Amino acid sequence: MNNKRIGTVSIIVHSRTERARRVNEIISEHGAIVIGRLGLPYGPRGLNIIALIVDGSTDEIGALTGKLGALHEVEVKAALAKV
């Protein structure tokens, strides 16, 4: 069974100064499945938004989103399509 997926992972970071280093470390640890990244600061709300394009197995993407989602003041959502 092929469990490869392609999709997006949306990350909202509420406290950049405290979380940015760890968020970037986790993304780098899973860099093999990240094919694109866009990061935008949103000053009016004090948020930083990161959008990742990913291509990997459900286990690989789940490991990435699980680690990110476990961080305090970090919200993560994934939208995946079967390929």
C-alpha positions in Angstrom: 0.0 0.0 0.0 1.3 3.4 -1.0 0.9 5.9 1.9 2.8 8.8 0.2 1.0 12.2 0.5 1.6 15.7 -0.8 0.1 18.7 0.9 0.5 21.7 3.1 1.3 22.2 6.7 0.3 25.5 8.2 2.0 26.6 11.4 1.1 29.6 13.5 3.7 30.7 16.1 2.4 33.0 18.8 5.7 33.8 20.5 8.4 34.0 17.9 11.2 35.0 20.2 10.6 32.0 22.4 9.7 29.4 19.8 11.4 30.2 16.5 14.7 28.3 17.2 12.9 25.1 18.1 10.3 25.4 15.3 13.2 25.8 12.8 15.1 22.9 14.3 12.1 20.6 13.9 11.5 21.7 10.3 15.2 21.1 9.5 15.1 17.7 11.1 12.3 16.8 8.6 13.8 18.7 5.7 13.8 15.6 3.5 10.0 15.9 3.1 9.8 19.7 2.9 9.8 20.9 -0.8 8.8 24.5 -0.1 8.5 27.0 2.7 7.0 30.4 3.1 7.2 32.4 6.3 5.5 35.7 7.1 5.4 37.8 10.2 2.0 39.3 11.0 2.7 42.2 13.3 -0.8 43.5 13.9 -1.6 40.2 15.7 1.8 39.4 17.0 1.9 36.1 15.0 4.3 34.4 12.6 2.8 32.2 10.0 4.7 29.4 8.2 3.4 27.4 5.3 5.2 24.2 4.2 4.7 22.1 1.1 5.5 18.5 2.0 5.9 15.2 0.2 6.2 12.1 2.3 4.6 9.2 4.0 1.8 9.8 6.5 4.2 8.6 9.2 6.8 11.2 8.2 4.4 14.1 8.0 2.7 13.0 11.2 6.1 13.0 13.0 6.7 16.6 11.8 3.3 17.9 12.7 3.3 16.0 16.0 6.6 17.5 17.2 5.5 21.0 16.1 2.0 20.7 17.7 3.5 19.7 21.0 5.2 23.0 21.3 3.6 25.6 23.6 2.1 28.5 21.6 2.4 26.7 18.2 -0.6 25.6 16.2 -0.4 23.2 13.3 -2.8 22.0 10.7 -2.1 19.7 7.7 -4.1 19.2 4.5 -2.9 16.2 2.5 -3.8 14.6 -0.8 -3.0 11.1 -1.8 -0.6 10.8 -4.8 
